Amino acid sequence: MYQGESDVEEIVSKLPRSASIAGHGRKDSFLSKPKSQQMTLKGMIKGTRNMLGRYVGKWFYDKRIPFDAANSPYFDLWSVQSRESGPG
């Protein structure tokens, strides 16, 4: 730690949270960012369902399976069984 570093830390600690950068009127994005909120269970499920849908769609496309194959009663049985069996 060099000699002037402690002076800088002391000055920075006294600055208000909305202090501008170099006096240009721009606010420091780190200081003015709103606190992130914890994701809700509903949001996590929605995000997971969206990702799963994309992965299944990409798999259908990659293996050249017609998308209307998802309308088959066998596809529904497969999806129910895969959910019930869980990972592994």
C-alpha positions in Angstrom: 0.0 0.0 0.0 1.5 3.3 -1.0 1.3 6.5 1.1 -1.5 8.2 -0.8 -3.8 5.2 -0.9 -5.0 5.7 2.7 -5.9 9.3 1.9 -7.9 8.2 -1.2 -9.8 5.6 0.8 -10.6 8.2 3.5 -12.0 10.6 0.9 -14.0 8.0 -1.0 -15.6 6.8 2.2 -16.9 10.3 2.9 -18.5 10.7 -0.5 -22.2 10.4 -0.8 -23.6 7.3 -2.7 -24.7 9.5 -5.6 -21.3 11.1 -6.2 -20.5 11.8 -9.8 -17.4 10.6 -11.6 -14.8 13.2 -12.2 -17.4 15.9 -12.0 -19.0 15.1 -15.4 -22.5 14.7 -13.9 -22.5 11.0 -14.6 -23.3 8.8 -11.7 -21.1 5.8 -10.8 -23.1 2.8 -12.0 -21.7 0.7 -9.1 -22.9 3.1 -6.5 -26.3 3.8 -8.0 -27.3 0.2 -9.0 -30.5 -0.9 -7.2 -30.1 -3.9 -5.0 -30.9 -7.2 -6.8 -34.0 -9.0 -5.6 -34.1 -12.6 -4.8 -35.8 -14.6 -7.6 -39.2 -16.0 -6.7 -40.0 -19.7 -7.0 -42.5 -18.8 -9.7 -39.8 -17.0 -11.6 -37.4 -19.9 -11.3 -40.0 -22.4 -12.5 -40.9 -20.2 -15.4 -37.2 -19.8 -16.4 -36.6 -23.5 -16.1 -39.7 -24.3 -18.2 -38.6 -21.9 -20.9 -35.1 -23.3 -21.0 -36.4 -26.9 -21.1 -38.8 -26.0 -23.9 -35.9 -24.5 -25.9 -33.7 -27.6 -25.4 -36.5 -30.0 -26.4 -37.2 -27.9 -29.5 -33.5 -27.8 -30.4 -33.3 -31.6 -29.9 -36.4 -32.1 -32.2 -34.8 -29.8 -34.8 -31.4 -31.5 -34.6 -32.8 -35.0 -34.9 -35.2 -33.9 -37.7 -38.2 -34.9 -35.7 -41.4 -33.3 -36.9 -42.6 -30.8 -34.3 -46.1 -32.2 -34.5 -44.7 -35.4 -33.0 -45.2 -33.7 -29.6 -49.0 -34.0 -30.2 -48.6 -37.8 -30.0 -50.1 -39.5 -26.9 -46.8 -41.4 -26.6 -44.9 -38.2 -26.3 -47.2 -37.1 -23.4 -46.6 -40.5 -21.6 -42.9 -40.1 -22.1 -42.8 -36.6 -20.7 -44.9 -37.6 -17.6 -42.6 -40.6 -16.9 -39.4 -38.6 -17.3 -40.7 -36.0 -14.8 -41.7 -38.6 -12.3 -38.4 -40.5 -12.5 -36.4 -37.4 -11.8 -32.7 -36.8 -12.5 -30.4 -39.7 -12.9 
